[in-house]
Amino acid sequence: MTQAPDLLYSEEEEALRSAVRDLLTDHCPPADVIARAESDTPHDLALWKSLAEGMGLAGLLVPEEQGGQGASAREVAVVLEELGRTVAPVPYLTSAVVATEALLACGDDELLGQLASGRTIGALAVGLHAAPGATFKAVRRENGLLHGELAGIADAAVADVLLVPAEDGGLYAVAADTATVTPQISLDLTRPLATVRLEGAPGRRVGDAEPAVRRALRAAAGLLASEQLGVADWALTETVRYLKERKQFNRPVGGFQALKHRLAQLWLEVVNLRAAARASADALASGEDTDVSVAVAQAYAAPVAVHAAEEALQLHGGIGMTWEHPIHLYLKRAKADSIAYGTAGAHREALAGLVDLQAP
């Protein structure tokens, strides 16, 4: 008999949330994120060092005997919620989740320990748009060297090591300085994309690409829902706060019934998203009904996060349209996340196949 998922937060998870939120409040204010987005160095590597090395969060998914913290996807989900609330420009999802999960499937303890320490940043060289069950592009291997071009690689600009799938079925660890990494124009400037070109780059085989990429993308899709929850929750909380303060006709704008209805509807959507995201994280942690829970979470998360950010933009009025207000960061993150690791439509289609509910 399958055990019902635990959707509540434990005391340890709430303590972790509090510690991460305190750090982000002090070191990741919206003005700094906006300033970074306008610069040539959008990633906040000092913040990454505090999160990864100082708090040990890069190794949450890695067992203690392999140099990590021995936690689970539930703890990672809490961290991603808080990172979503601040749209923190750090490679946590790409290195501490995606690259780490790929290496866990391969069993490469040495590189896994380096990623768990936070001193090495990894990136899986698979396009950010790739869904867990989709095909992915691979490079060719000739005379022991890798050749090819891969586009849409998230956070490749700050990666120290790239995990590159090859046509021979292997997954290869490639030093990032042996590849040509060219920035692409990205909607979400806090998670920039890049094209990776390999022209005779040496690589060390760490395992088989197919199972490693599948595992990594499934975890990415399932835990991305928690980041989307953080984005949506921030948008709702800030909008409610603003409408309580903003006055029109000598009364708070939030008192108008039409706006109350819109906020109530949004609250319901965010509550449902929290349940879906928590179920997905719990399934990844327990290994039960994982594919179904991940597909449900991603089918629901993307439209809710985008809707929450759009409502925040509209209900903030003129101030919400300015570059100085951080709402545009959240809307861009929500829109970019809506096509990351598979669209909502792709996950609905996958879900239909999993539960044998075919279209007429």
Salt bridges, closest charged atoms under 4 A:
ASP6 OD2 - ARG74 NH2 3.99
GLU13 OE2 - ARG74 NE 2.83
GLU13 OE1 - ARG278 NH2 3.03
GLU14 OE1 - ARG17 NE 3.21
ASP44 OD2 - ARG36 NE 3.68
GLU53 OE1 - ARG119 NE 3.83
GLU81 OE1 - ARG17 NH1 3.03
GLU81 OE1 - ARG274 NH1 3.53
GLU82 OE2 - ARG17 NH1 2.87
GLU82 OE1 - ARG21 NE 2.79
GLU101 OE1 - ARG215 NE 2.67
ASP108 OD2 - ARG204 NH1 2.64
GLU142 OE2 - ARG140 NE 2.80
GLU149 OE1 - ARG197 NH2 2.71
ASP155 OD1 - HIS43 NE2 2.73
ASP188 OD2 - ARG333 NE 2.71
ASP208 OD1 - ARG205 NH2 2.72
GLU210 OE2 - ARG214 NH2 2.93
GLU227 OE1 - ARG191 NH2 2.58
GLU227 OE2 - ARG333 NH1 3.26
ASP233 OD2 - ARG85 NH1 2.62
ASP233 OD1 - ARG274 NH2 3.56
GLU238 OE1 - ARG241 NH2 2.82
GLU245 OE1 - ARG241 NH1 3.26
GLU269 OE1 - HIS307 ND1 2.83
ASP282 OD1 - ARG74 NH1 2.90
ASP291 OD1 - ARG218 NH1 3.20
GLU311 OE1 - ARG262 NH2 2.67
GLU311 OE2 - HIS307 NE2 4.00
ASP337 OD1 - ARG191 NH1 3.22
